[in-house]
Amino acid sequence: MADVPTSSDFVPPSRDALRSWFLGPRAENAELLERLLTEALRDHVFWRRNHHPEDGFTIREMDKRTPGYDGAVATVTEELLGLLSELKRGVPFFSGRYKGHMAFEQTIAAQVGYFAAMLYNPNNVAIEASPVTTRLELEVARELATMVGYGPKRSWGHLTSGGTVANFEALWVARNVIYLPLAARGAADELGLELEVTGSDGRSAPLKSLALRELVNIPPDAAMDLWEAMWEAAPRAEVNQALREHSLQHLGYQEYVARLDRAFGDPLPPSVVLVASTAHYSWEKIVRALGIGSNQLVFVPVNERFRLDPDALWETVKELTERNVPILACISVCGTTEESAVDRLDRVVEVRERAREELGVSFHLHSDACYGGYAASVIRSAEGGVRSAEEIRAGMGPQPEDDLAAWPTPGWVASMEALSRADSVTIDPHKLGYIPYPAGAILFRDRRVRELVAVDPPYLLPTQGLSSSEDLFLGRFIFEGSKPGAAAAAVWLSHKALPLDERGYGAHIERTVVGARAMYRRLGEVDAAPFRVVLLPEPDINIVCFVVTHPKLGSIEEVNRLNEGIYARMSLSEPGAQPDYIITRTRFQTPIYDGAVEPILDELGVGGVEDWRAGGPEGLVVLRSTVMDPFLGEPDGPDHVTGFVDVLLAEAADALSEMAEPGG
Ligand SMILES: *Cc1c(COP(=O)(O)O)cnc(C)c1O
């Protein structure tokens, strides 16, 4: 396998390299893919042929010349042909005409890596079922950890089936870390141990001197230090038993709360999870599944750029603290699912520091970077350092002069850098990693936390060195069980072809941003008269959102109908549809978008915030286009920007005239 260029011989990835990464919209790289797949298959065949050749053959040549054999082959062949023709009714994600959800094609490296490993069918639940791919999984987790700025030795991570499970694990761990000092207190009392712990004020104090409120506000690092100290203080078996008897995991919420009442007499209100209001709907599922309850999900408003508002976060934390409500975690988003907005995580981190200093409040900080995580590769230089916004822009080459803000801004870079200060980060390789499903990932800044969810036995020994064999039994520390080693091989090979820095994914994601901005620019400039395209703010990554309107339309409801009509014509939502370009739509509803909707309504001029609120769940229909296509901004090749805008306006006219028809 060829080495990727090192920094000294690095040439900015030319358009030539980009053209080798994908099969291509017209399968231009079919020969390459076929060659690599054949290589993988033949190599696997050789492996089997050389595995105990003394065993002789189980399926003999003469067996293949029987009617039964022929019939079975005929069946599978015919059924395959049927399947293949069915599959062609699928979604053409690979095409420059697909501008819908966060899906595009996969890198050739990922496809080949997956196929090659799939032939061996490793199960990454345990090393004995995946001697090779478990190691690859831990290696890609370290690569992703390095990309977000975590210390590769101190952190820990693994792959999941997707972002939902990764987010679940983040909150599962966060909850156990927050409640750990309480369990430790109970266990220490029982065992008669005198332990010290560092509180949110940074001062060390005897564990038994702390009030309930102080115990749930021990900073995550200090909680893990306390946990390690426990194991030093008494025989392991006793610590194990005592911790278990006092842990939420073991007791369950009902018994746990009853005991807290008995022990402290001043029950705390249920603890809450703060989420940016634009957060993915998976968080709702997760708090339900963990027994935290969706009533305990507190939505923090976003600003007009769809980013979590740090001032509003501070106010929320203050208000909750006044009411004595413990905060389990704060979920910030890096690349919102609807708009690709990147929260100013650096400012969220500041709020957490301030809460610790001024209010004595601490919580787990998570970045949901399921969509935007791979964009952190943009700030990484080939040497592993951080590139400034200016350096990144210089590397992207000359960009059109216009009113668009320069991209990226220093604030964007600071947000990506701040990922290293979150306690956990989730990233979906199956989104901006261009890897086949299933592939999500969870990373923890402090590798010790995984012990708090380990099963069998629930509390084993404190973490040992990276090389220890327990590391290789993933099933102990993760929510899922059996899982595809092939997914790990896919991510691994793709990271080899496209390193997680300016040479590979970084350059690639920059191209998608250039494409998204070209589309955004054109939608802003086009003479759509009599229609008007109202653009939402410039995207932080590569999702372009807009609303189409017409002077005849006098209410939000009518504008919604027009945009629904356009969506119906430009999507596969109606059976048998054959749209020339594919987009998606979303609805901006109250209260999620309260902080963001006003400028858009002003531009539309058909109603104010009160009218919008009165519309309730109908909200405002917004058309949405995810640009994962790296070729869109390229000067040669098909001009899908012009094509898209032309089709959009034609479909808008069609949708409008249908509205005018009686009963339309
Ligand atoms: C896609 C997404 C998720 C959930 O990921 P799945 O892989 O679909 O389970 C969570 N958060 C954000 C921000 C996402 O974009």
Ligand as a Chemical Component Dictionary entry (heavy atoms), coordinates in Angstrom:
data_LIG
# 
_chem_comp.id                   LIG 
_chem_comp.type                 NON-POLYMER 
_chem_comp.pdbx_formal_charge   0 
_chem_comp.three_letter_code    LIG 
# 
loop_
_chem_comp_atom.comp_id 
_chem_comp_atom.atom_id 
_chem_comp_atom.alt_atom_id 
_chem_comp_atom.type_symbol 
_chem_comp_atom.charge 
_chem_comp_atom.model_Cartn_x 
_chem_comp_atom.model_Cartn_y 
_chem_comp_atom.model_Cartn_z 
_chem_comp_atom.pdbx_ordinal 
LIG C1 C1 C 0 -27.305 12.161 11.895 1  
LIG C2 C2 C 0 -27.188 12.779 13.219 2  
LIG C3 C3 C 0 -27.387 12.034 14.401 3  
LIG C4 C4 C 0 -27.843 10.594 14.423 4  
LIG O1 O1 O 0 -27.119 9.778  13.650 5  
LIG P1 P1 P 0 -27.585 8.377  13.041 6  
LIG O2 O2 O 0 -26.316 7.901  12.499 7  
LIG O3 O3 O 0 -28.631 8.659  12.018 8  
LIG O4 O4 O 0 -28.107 7.537  14.155 9  
LIG C5 C5 C 0 -27.201 12.689 15.604 10 
LIG N1 N1 N 0 -26.845 13.985 15.649 11 
LIG C6 C6 C 0 -26.665 14.728 14.534 12 
LIG C7 C7 C 0 -26.272 16.162 14.663 13 
LIG C8 C8 C 0 -26.821 14.144 13.287 14 
LIG O5 O5 O 0 -26.644 14.892 12.182 15 
# 
loop_
_chem_comp_bond.comp_id 
_chem_comp_bond.atom_id_1 
_chem_comp_bond.atom_id_2 
_chem_comp_bond.value_order 
_chem_comp_bond.pdbx_ordinal 
LIG C1 C2 SING 1  
LIG C2 C3 SING 2  
LIG C2 C8 DOUB 3  
LIG C3 C4 SING 4  
LIG C3 C5 DOUB 5  
LIG C4 O1 SING 6  
LIG O1 P1 SING 7  
LIG P1 O2 DOUB 8  
LIG P1 O3 SING 9  
LIG P1 O4 SING 10 
LIG C5 N1 SING 11 
LIG N1 C6 DOUB 12 
LIG C6 C7 SING 13 
LIG C6 C8 SING 14 
LIG C8 O5 SING 15 
# 
